[in-house]
Amino acid sequence: MKIAADILVGLVAALHLWFLVLEMFLWTKPYGRRVFGLTEEKAQLTKVLAMNQGLYNGFLAAGLVWGLVAGGEGHVIKVFFLGCVIVAGIFGGATVGRKILWVQAVPAAVALGLVCATA
């Protein structure tokens, strides 16, 4: 079960790396605008905010990877960063759109359940 938990933690980290790419590098490109439903003008106006948000997603991914490579102490690190992802996903789901809840919070909650089950 630990292998399954670590795979899921890795997938959540990969998702957040993808969010980083979308928000920092693709926000104003046609693909990024389509993903987020933005006009070219709105994408340009919010570009700096999106880059900041992308950086935070990168920090979440880095924390999850840190938890995966930290050995015995990694359990606590994974629990902390998965909790951060869940809170961010719930907040995003409540304030931006329900899709964020399913894409961000639910996978992290499943991963957290598996991580806690292997403690």
PLY file of the C-alpha trace (Angstrom):
ply
format ascii 1.0
element vertex 119
property float x
property float y
property float z
element edge 118
property int vertex1
property int vertex2
end_header
0.00 0.00 0.00
2.98 2.36 0.60
3.91 2.07 -3.07
0.37 3.02 -4.10
0.42 5.97 -1.68
3.77 7.18 -3.03
2.59 6.83 -6.63
-0.48 8.92 -5.86
1.63 11.53 -4.03
3.87 11.63 -7.12
0.83 12.13 -9.35
-0.40 15.01 -7.19
3.09 16.55 -7.40
3.06 16.11 -11.20
-0.33 17.81 -11.39
1.04 20.80 -9.53
4.07 20.97 -11.79
1.63 21.02 -14.71
-0.33 23.82 -13.01
2.97 25.72 -12.69
3.60 25.35 -16.43
0.05 26.39 -17.30
0.08 29.44 -15.06
3.66 30.63 -15.51
4.33 29.86 -19.16
1.08 29.11 -21.01
-1.34 31.59 -19.43
-1.32 34.00 -22.37
-0.90 31.34 -25.07
-3.95 29.98 -26.93
-3.86 26.66 -25.03
-3.61 28.34 -21.61
-6.37 30.83 -22.44
-8.60 27.95 -23.57
-7.94 25.94 -20.38
-8.82 28.90 -18.17
-11.50 30.42 -20.42
-9.69 33.74 -20.79
-9.76 36.37 -23.47
-6.39 37.54 -24.74
-6.90 40.88 -22.98
-7.80 39.34 -19.62
-4.88 36.91 -19.87
-2.48 39.80 -20.43
-3.97 41.79 -17.55
-3.69 38.86 -15.11
-0.40 37.38 -16.34
1.68 38.45 -13.32
-0.94 37.17 -10.87
-1.05 33.83 -12.68
2.74 33.55 -12.60
2.68 34.12 -8.83
0.00 31.44 -8.47
2.03 29.07 -10.63
5.06 29.59 -8.42
3.04 28.58 -5.37
1.92 25.43 -7.17
5.58 24.71 -7.82
6.31 25.01 -4.10
3.53 22.51 -3.36
5.01 20.09 -5.90
8.49 20.57 -4.43
7.20 19.82 -0.94
5.54 16.62 -2.11
8.70 15.50 -3.90
10.68 16.35 -0.77
8.32 14.10 1.20
8.86 11.28 -1.28
12.66 11.43 -1.06
12.98 12.22 2.67
12.94 8.63 3.90
11.43 8.02 7.32
10.65 11.67 8.00
8.88 11.99 4.65
5.56 10.86 6.10
5.06 14.08 8.06
6.18 16.18 5.10
3.73 14.43 2.75
0.88 14.86 5.24
1.62 18.58 5.60
1.87 19.33 1.87
-1.12 17.16 0.95
-3.09 19.07 3.59
-1.99 22.34 1.97
-3.12 21.07 -1.44
-6.49 20.01 -0.02
-7.09 23.41 1.61
-6.07 25.22 -1.60
-8.36 22.94 -3.62
-11.32 23.50 -1.32
-10.78 27.26 -1.38
-10.41 27.27 -5.17
-13.50 25.10 -5.51
-15.51 27.49 -3.37
-14.24 30.74 -4.88
-13.31 29.99 -8.51
-15.07 26.84 -9.70
-16.11 23.40 -8.58
-13.76 21.76 -11.09
-10.78 22.79 -8.92
-12.21 20.74 -6.06
-12.20 17.61 -8.24
-8.87 18.21 -9.97
-6.89 19.39 -6.95
-8.50 18.55 -3.60
-9.94 15.09 -4.30
-6.72 13.48 -5.61
-4.81 14.99 -2.68
-7.41 13.71 -0.21
-7.19 10.19 -1.64
-3.38 10.39 -1.48
-3.57 11.64 2.11
-5.85 8.75 3.04
-3.39 6.26 1.60
-0.39 7.97 3.22
-2.13 7.91 6.62
-3.15 4.27 6.14
0.50 3.32 5.69
1.71 5.08 8.85
0 1
1 2
2 3
3 4
4 5
5 6
6 7
7 8
8 9
9 10
10 11
11 12
12 13
13 14
14 15
15 16
16 17
17 18
18 19
19 20
20 21
21 22
22 23
23 24
24 25
25 26
26 27
27 28
28 29
29 30
30 31
31 32
32 33
33 34
34 35
35 36
36 37
37 38
38 39
39 40
40 41
41 42
42 43
43 44
44 45
45 46
46 47
47 48
48 49
49 50
50 51
51 52
52 53
53 54
54 55
55 56
56 57
57 58
58 59
59 60
60 61
61 62
62 63
63 64
64 65
65 66
66 67
67 68
68 69
69 70
70 71
71 72
72 73
73 74
74 75
75 76
76 77
77 78
78 79
79 80
80 81
81 82
82 83
83 84
84 85
85 86
86 87
87 88
88 89
89 90
90 91
91 92
92 93
93 94
94 95
95 96
96 97
97 98
98 99
99 100
100 101
101 102
102 103
103 104
104 105
105 106
106 107
107 108
108 109
109 110
110 111
111 112
112 113
113 114
114 115
115 116
116 117
117 118
